Amino acid sequence: MARIAFILLAHKDPKSVIAQAKRMGAGGDCVAIHYDASAPQAEYDQIQQALKDDPAVALASRRHRCGWGEWSLVAATLEAVRAAVRAFPAATHFYMLSGDCRPVKSAEYAHAFLDAEDVDYIESFDYFASDWIKTGMKEDRLIYRFWFNERSQPRRFYALYDFQRRFGLTRRIPADLEMMIGSQWWCLRRDTIETVLEFCDSRPDVMRFFRTTWIPDETFFQTLVRHLVPRSQIRSRTLTFLIFTDYGMPVVFCNDHHDMLLRQDYLFARKISPEARELKERLDALWMARDQHFSISDEGKSLFRFQTGRGRVGRRFAPRFWEAEASVGRHRNLLIVVAKKWHIAKRLTQAIREQTDIPAVDYLFNEMDAKLPDLGGVENTVAKRERHRRALIRLLMDEFGDERLVICIDPSALDLIRDFVSDKNQTRILFIDSRFDDDYLRGHALRVGLADSSTPENVLRRLLPALRGDLLHEAERLRDMEFDDYFEIAQTAAPDRIGTVLGRFLDVEPARACAIATAADLFAD
């Protein structure tokens, strides 16, 4: 029966690494870990202390500082592989994993799968004839030498690259090797691993060549396995499900991908979102499941290609929520509080939340913290909220389970107000006409960048009349629009007048409206 030695490369989250190692070992398998030397020593000590007595875990004897695209990733893999070969003589297969991988099948299924066919699983495509590399340099990765990291030392990386190109300083690929390329996530038999290690020890010229190629983790094992193992014993595929975009970026899987992942003809999946806690928990539990049946449809990649392809011609497979209907909704009521003094409007929305069952949020198109619920990510940026404004309001009403919603908008955003009023929903506007004394105008000048703490007082005094005129002009522009269902209250108005207008705006009884106005302290600055 197959016994897997997992080769785990990790660089963060030691608690997760410990849990992952114990989980893999609990299924009768074993794990060899390389923990990035760039990580804090305390994290490595934590892993070492937690796993030192576990016979199913081995740690690489030497740690490398790993960088994307560098030889250091291959070196780290070789260190973990050598540790696994020494520590686990009963291991029949060696499977590359990262901390972002999770099982999409049970250990029972994985062992039966590997027992069914005596082959190696590694993507191994012709480097020059295939289209595996979608963008960027191709032949140049091999014929030039790369000593610097493109991400951490870009100036040196490209200066050396340009220098070699300018003077034709190319090199030859080892003559006996047919260069191959593919994913770094492979599963190799023990005989193959031992043969590769022997080759590494006997061919220093090949090792020197790969040490200065760019992104060697996509070519090193892929080339050597094809060189050393009969093609009939190689399945040119990975057992780890992963999807890349046309730009070479990995697609991240989330909670709602669970059922789809289990249907794929793979043993593991990468890359799982850090926020997908539910998905991680379900997949972790799956590894220890017994007598689990899996229906394989393997549609994941074709669905992704179909969906992105439709996006290019303006027709997506699954419309984003804001494309379903560009309207708030005919029978819904949007109540807009327009106020230049944001703190007064916020006091009002707070009082509405406390005194009524009407949902109310703050300046959602101006501030990150606007008392919004979790909306799955769309609430994370102000720019995204405004770009999909109507859909956001509709989504909020759905989330609150109410056909009404109070929001706050600055009077300068007249186009935003006009857009909501032009929709088929029922829109009411309450304008709070505030007083603007000199102290407020000084603060306003600071907030909008017209002045700072070093601006002379005489300059500020000359600026204040212009600022006051601009704010009054904003109010006049709003009034000139002559919106239906427009209400206005002034801070100087009598309390009963404010209560009456607020009651009509919110459609609540006068006593409740007065209580809201009192709680909001609308009469004070």
C-alpha positions in Angstrom: 0.0 0.0 0.0 1.2 3.5 -0.8 2.7 5.6 1.9 3.2 9.2 1.1 6.1 11.4 2.3 4.8 15.0 1.9 7.4 17.6 1.0 6.0 20.7 2.8 7.5 24.1 1.9 6.3 26.8 4.3 7.3 30.4 5.2 4.6 31.6 7.6 1.9 30.7 10.2 3.8 28.1 12.3 0.6 27.0 14.0 -1.0 26.1 10.7 2.2 24.2 9.6 2.2 22.2 12.8 -1.5 21.3 12.4 -1.0 20.4 8.8 2.0 18.1 9.6 0.1 16.3 12.3 -3.0 16.0 10.1 -1.0 14.4 7.2 0.8 12.1 9.6 -2.5 10.9 11.2 -3.5 9.3 7.9 -0.5 6.9 8.1 1.8 9.1 6.0 4.7 11.3 6.9 6.0 14.9 6.3 9.3 16.5 5.7 9.3 20.3 6.3 11.4 23.1 5.0 10.6 26.3 6.8 11.9 29.4 5.1 15.1 30.8 6.8 13.7 34.3 6.2 11.0 33.7 8.7 11.7 34.6 12.4 13.8 32.0 14.3 11.2 31.9 17.0 8.6 30.5 14.5 11.0 27.7 13.4 11.7 27.0 17.1 8.0 26.7 17.7 7.7 24.1 14.9 10.7 22.2 16.0 9.5 22.0 19.6 6.0 21.0 18.7 7.1 18.2 16.3 10.4 17.0 17.7 8.9 13.8 19.1 6.7 12.9 16.2 8.2 10.0 14.2 6.1 11.0 11.2 7.8 14.4 10.8 11.3 15.3 9.7 12.8 18.8 9.4 15.2 19.8 6.6 18.7 19.9 8.0 19.5 23.2 6.3 17.1 26.1 5.8 17.3 28.4 2.8 16.1 32.0 2.4 13.6 31.5 -0.4 12.7 34.0 -3.0 10.2 33.7 -5.9 11.8 32.8 -9.1 15.1 31.8 -7.4 17.1 28.6 -7.2 16.6 28.8 -3.5 13.1 27.2 -3.9 14.6 24.2 -5.6 17.4 24.0 -3.0 14.8 24.1 -0.2 12.8 21.3 -2.0 16.0 19.1 -2.3 16.8 19.6 1.4 13.3 18.5 2.4 13.5 15.6 -0.1 16.8 14.4 1.3 15.4 14.6 4.9 12.4 12.5 3.9 14.5 9.9 2.1 16.6 9.4 5.2 13.8 9.5 7.8 11.1 7.5 6.0 12.5 4.4 4.4 8.9 3.0 4.0 7.7 5.9 2.0 6.7 4.9 -1.5 5.7 8.3 -2.9 7.0 11.9 -2.4 4.3 14.6 -2.8 5.1 18.4 -3.0 2.8 20.6 -0.8 2.6 24.1 0.4 0.9 25.7 3.3 -1.8 26.9 0.9 -2.8 23.4 -0.2 -5.7 21.4 1.2 -6.8 17.8 0.4 -9.9 17.4 -1.8 -10.0 13.6 -1.3 -9.5 11.3 1.6 -6.2 9.7 2.5 -7.9 6.3 1.8 -8.8 7.5 -1.7 -5.3 9.0 -2.3 -3.5 5.7 -1.3 -5.8 3.7 -3.6 -5.2 6.1 -6.4 -1.4 5.9 -6.2 -1.5 2.1 -5.8 -3.6 1.7 -9.0 -0.7 2.7 -11.3 3.1 2.6 -10.9 3.9 6.0 -12.4 5.2 9.4 -11.6 2.8 12.4 -11.7 4.6 15.6 -12.9 3.7 18.2 -15.5 6.4 17.8 -18.1 5.8 19.8 -21.3 8.3 20.7 -24.0 9.8 24.0 -23.0 10.0 25.5 -26.4 7.1 23.9 -28.3 4.4 24.2 -25.6 2.5 27.3 -24.7 2.8 26.7 -21.0 4.4 30.1 -20.5 1.7 32.6 -21.3 3.5 35.9 -20.9 7.0 37.3 -20.4 10.4 35.9 -21.3 10.8 32.3 -22.4 14.1 31.2 -24.0 15.9 34.0 -22.1 15.1 32.3 -18.8 17.6 29.6 -19.8 20.3 31.2 -22.0 21.1 34.1 -19.7 22.3 34.0 -16.1 20.2 35.3 -13.2 21.8 36.0 -9.8 19.4 38.6 -8.4 15.8 38.4 -7.4 13.4 40.2 -9.7 11.0 41.3 -6.9 13.4 42.3 -4.2 16.3 43.6 -6.4 14.6 44.6 -9.7 17.2 47.2 -10.7 20.0 44.7 -10.4 18.0 41.9 -12.0 17.2 43.9 -15.2 20.6 45.7 -15.3 22.3 42.3 -15.5 19.8 41.0 -17.9 20.1 44.0 -20.3 23.9 43.8 -20.0 24.0 40.2 -21.1 21.6 40.9 -24.0 23.5 43.9 -25.2 26.8 42.0 -25.4 25.4 38.6 -26.4 26.6 36.8 -23.3 24.4 33.7 -23.8 25.2 30.2 -22.7 24.4 26.7 -23.9 21.8 24.5 -22.4 23.3 21.1 -21.4 23.4 19.1 -24.6 22.0 15.9 -23.3 18.9 17.5 -21.6 15.6 18.1 -23.3 14.2 21.1 -21.4 10.7 20.6 -20.0 8.4 22.9 -18.0 5.4 22.4 -15.7 4.0 22.9 -12.3 6.2 22.5 -9.3 3.6 20.5 -7.5 4.5 16.9 -8.3 4.2 13.4 -6.8 7.1 11.1 -7.6 7.9 7.5 -6.7 10.7 6.6 -4.4 12.9 5.1 -7.1 12.5 8.3 -9.2 13.4 10.5 -6.2 16.5 8.4 -5.4 17.6 8.5 -9.1 17.2 12.3 -9.2 19.3 12.7 -6.1 22.0 10.5 -7.5 22.0 12.5 -10.8 22.3 15.8 -8.8 25.4 14.4 -7.0 27.0 13.2 -10.3 26.3 16.2 -12.5 27.7 19.5 -11.1 27.5 21.1 -14.5 23.7 20.6 -14.6 23.4 21.9 -11.1 25.4 25.0 -12.0 23.2 25.6 -15.0 19.9 25.5 -13.1 21.3 27.6 -10.2 21.3 30.7 -12.4 18.2 30.0 -14.5 15.1 32.1 -13.8 12.1 30.3 -12.1 13.9 26.9 -12.0 11.2 25.3 -9.9 9.2 25.1 -13.1 12.0 23.3 -15.0 14.4 21.5 -12.8 12.4 18.4 -11.6 10.3 18.5 -14.8 13.4 18.2 -17.0 15.4 15.6 -14.8 12.4 13.3 -14.4 11.8 13.2 -18.2 15.5 12.6 -18.7 15.8 9.8 -16.2 12.5 8.0 -16.3 10.9 6.2 -19.3 8.1 8.3 -20.8 5.6 5.4 -20.4 6.0 5.8 -16.6 5.3 9.5 -16.5 1.8 11.0 -16.4 2.3 14.7 -17.4 -0.1 16.1 -14.9 -0.1 17.3 -11.4 -2.3 15.8 -8.7 -2.8 19.3 -7.2 -5.7 21.2 -8.6 -4.8 24.8 -9.4 -5.9 27.3 -12.0 -3.9 30.2 -13.4 -5.3 33.2 -15.2 -3.9 34.4 -18.5 -1.6 36.7 -16.5 0.0 33.9 -14.5 -1.9 34.6 -11.3 -3.3 31.7 -9.3 -7.1 31.6 -8.8 -8.0 31.6 -5.1 -10.7 29.2 -3.9 -13.3 30.3 -1.3 -16.0 28.7 0.8 -18.5 28.2 -1.9 -16.0 26.2 -4.0 -16.2 23.1 -1.7 -18.5 20.9 -3.8 -16.7 21.8 -7.1 -13.3 21.0 -5.6 -14.4 17.5 -4.5 -15.5 16.7 -8.0 -12.1 17.4 -9.6 -9.8 14.5 -10.5 -7.1 15.7 -8.1 -6.0 14.8 -4.6 -5.2 18.3 -3.3 -6.1 21.9 -4.3 -4.2 25.1 -4.2 -4.7 28.0 -3.5 -7.2 28.3 -0.6 -8.1 31.8 0.5 -6.9 32.7 4.0 -10.4 33.9 4.8 -12.0 30.6 3.7 -12.0 29.1 7.2 -15.1 27.0 6.7 -13.6 25.5 3.5 -10.3 24.7 5.2 -12.1 23.0 8.1 -14.2 20.9 5.8 -11.3 19.8 3.7 -9.1 19.1 6.7 -11.8 16.8 8.1 -12.1 15.1 4.7 -8.6 13.7 4.7 -9.5 11.3 7.6 -12.8 10.3 6.2 -13.5 6.6 5.5 -15.6 5.0 2.8 -16.1 8.3 1.1 -17.5 8.2 -2.4 -16.3 10.9 -4.9 -18.1 11.6 -8.1 -15.5 12.9 -10.5 -16.7 15.4 -13.2 -13.4 17.4 -13.5 -15.2 20.5 -14.9 -13.3 23.1 -12.9 -10.8 24.4 -15.4 -13.3 24.3 -18.3 -15.8 26.3 -16.3 -13.2 28.9 -15.5 -12.2 29.2 -19.2 -15.8 29.5 -20.2 -16.6 32.1 -17.6 -13.6 34.3 -18.4 -14.2 33.8 -22.1 -17.7 35.2 -21.8 -16.4 38.1 -19.8 -14.2 39.1 -22.7 -17.2 39.5 -24.9 -19.4 41.1 -22.3 -21.3 37.9 -21.2 -20.2 36.3 -18.0 -21.2 32.7 -17.0 -22.2 34.0 -13.6 -23.2 37.7 -13.5 -21.8 39.7 -10.7 -24.4 40.8 -8.2 -24.4 44.4 -9.5 -25.1 43.2 -13.1 -28.3 41.3 -12.2 -30.4 44.5 -12.2 -29.1 48.1 -12.3 -31.9 49.4 -10.0 -32.6 49.6 -6.3 -36.2 48.3 -6.9 -39.6 49.8 -7.7 -41.2 49.2 -4.3 -38.3 50.2 -2.1 -37.8 53.4 -0.2 -34.4 55.1 -0.1 -34.2 57.8 2.5 -31.3 60.2 2.0 -30.0 62.5 4.7 -28.0 65.3 3.1 -25.8 67.3 5.6 -22.5 69.1 5.4 -21.9 68.5 9.0 -21.3 64.8 9.0 -21.4 64.4 12.8 -24.9 65.8 13.0 -26.2 63.4 10.3 -24.4 60.5 12.1 -26.1 61.4 15.3 -29.4 61.2 13.4 -28.7 57.8 11.9 -27.6 56.5 15.3 -30.9 57.8 16.8 -32.9 56.2 14.0 -31.2 52.8 14.6 -31.9 53.1 18.4 -35.5 54.4 18.2 -36.9 52.6 15.2 -36.6 49.4 13.2 -35.5 51.3 10.0 -32.0 50.3 8.9 -29.6 53.3 8.7 -26.0 53.7 7.7 -23.7 56.6 7.6 -21.6 58.2 4.8 -21.1 55.0 2.9 -19.7 56.8 -0.2 -17.2 58.8 1.8 -16.0 56.8 4.8 -14.8 53.3 5.2 -16.5 53.0 8.6 -20.2 53.6 7.7 -21.9 51.1 9.9 -22.2 48.5 7.1 -22.7 44.8 7.6 -20.4 42.2 6.0 -21.3 42.1 2.3 -18.7 39.6 1.1 -16.1 42.2 0.1 -17.9 44.8 -1.8 -17.9 47.1 1.2 -14.1 47.0 1.5 -13.4 50.1 -0.6 -15.3 53.4 -1.0 -14.5 53.4 -4.8 -16.1 50.1 -5.3 -19.2 51.2 -3.4 -19.7 54.3 -5.6 -19.0 52.4 -8.8 -21.9 50.0 -8.0 -24.0 52.4 -6.0 -27.5 51.1 -6.9 -26.5 47.5 -6.5 -24.9 48.3 -3.2 -28.2 49.8 -1.9 -30.2 46.8 -3.1 -27.7 44.5 -1.5 -27.9 46.4 1.8 -31.7 46.2 1.8 -31.5 42.5 1.1 -29.0 42.1 4.0 -31.2 44.0 6.4 -34.4 42.3 5.2 -36.2 45.6 4.8 -37.6 47.6 1.9 -36.4 50.9 3.6 -32.9 52.2 4.1 -31.5 55.5 5.4 -28.1 56.7 4.1 -26.1 59.9 4.4 -24.7 61.9 1.5 -22.7 65.0 1.4 -24.4 67.9 -0.5 -21.5 68.2 -2.8 -22.4 64.8 -4.3 -25.3 66.2 -6.3 -24.8 63.7 -9.2 -25.0 60.8 -6.7 -28.3 62.2 -5.3 -29.7 62.8 -8.8 -28.8 59.2 -9.8 -30.8 57.7 -6.9 -33.8 60.1 -7.5 -33.9 59.1 -11.2 -34.2 55.4 -10.3 -37.6 53.7 -10.1 -37.3 53.3 -6.3 -39.1 55.8 -4.0 -36.5 58.3 -2.9 -37.0 60.9 -0.1 -34.4 63.6 0.7 -33.9 65.3 4.0 -31.6 68.3 3.9 -30.2 69.5 7.2 -29.4 73.2 6.7 -26.5 73.8 9.2 -24.9 76.9 10.6 -21.3 77.6 9.5 -19.4 79.7 12.0 -15.8 80.7 11.5 -14.4 77.8 13.7 -16.2 75.3 11.5 -15.0 76.9 8.3 -11.4 76.8 9.6 -11.7 73.1 10.3 -13.3 72.6 6.9 -10.4 74.3 5.2 -8.0 71.9 7.0 -10.1 68.8 6.1 -10.2 69.6 2.4 -6.6 70.6 2.1 -7.1 74.3 1.6 -5.0 75.1 4.6 -2.8 73.4 7.2 -1.6 74.1 10.7 1.1 76.6 9.4 -1.3 78.7 7.3 -1.2 82.3 8.6 -4.3 83.6 10.3 -4.7 86.5 7.9 -4.8 84.1 5.0 -7.4 82.0 6.7 -9.6 85.1 7.4 -9.5 86.0 3.7 -10.4 82.4 2.8 -13.4 82.1 5.1 -16.0 84.2 3.2 -15.2 82.2 0.0 -15.7 78.9 1.8 -19.0 80.1 3.4 -20.2 81.1 -0.1 -19.3 77.7 -1.6 -21.2 75.8 1.2 -24.3 78.1 0.7 -24.0 77.5 -3.0 -24.1 73.7 -2.5 -27.4 74.1 -0.6 -28.9 76.3 -3.3 -28.0 73.9 -6.0 -29.7 71.1 -4.1 -32.9 73.3 -3.7 -32.8 74.3 -7.4 -33.2 70.6 -8.4 -36.7 70.8 -7.0 -36.9 67.1 -6.2 -40.2 65.5 -5.3 -40.4 64.3 -1.6 -37.8 66.9 -0.6 -37.7 67.9 3.1 -35.6 70.5 4.8 -34.9 71.4 8.4 -32.7 74.1 9.8 -30.8 73.8 13.1 -32.4 77.1 14.1 -36.0 75.8 13.6 -38.3 75.3 16.5 -38.2 71.7 18.0 -41.8 71.0 17.0 -41.1 72.0 13.4 -38.1 69.7 13.3 -40.2 66.8 14.7 -42.9 67.4 12.1 -40.6 67.4 9.1 -38.6 64.4 10.4 -41.8 62.5 11.0 -42.9 63.0 7.4 -39.4 62.0 6.1 -39.3 58.8 8.1 -43.0 58.1 8.0 -43.2 57.8 11.8 -45.6 59.3 14.3 -44.7 62.9 15.5 -43.9 61.8 19.1 -41.4 59.2 17.8 -39.9 61.8 15.4 -39.5 64.3 18.3 -37.8 61.6 20.4 -35.4 60.9 17.5 -34.6 64.6 17.0 -34.0 65.0 20.8 -31.7 61.9 20.9 -29.8 63.1 17.8 -29.5 66.6 19.4 -30.2 68.2 16.0 -30.5 71.6 17.6 -26.8 71.6 18.6 -23.6 71.9 16.5 
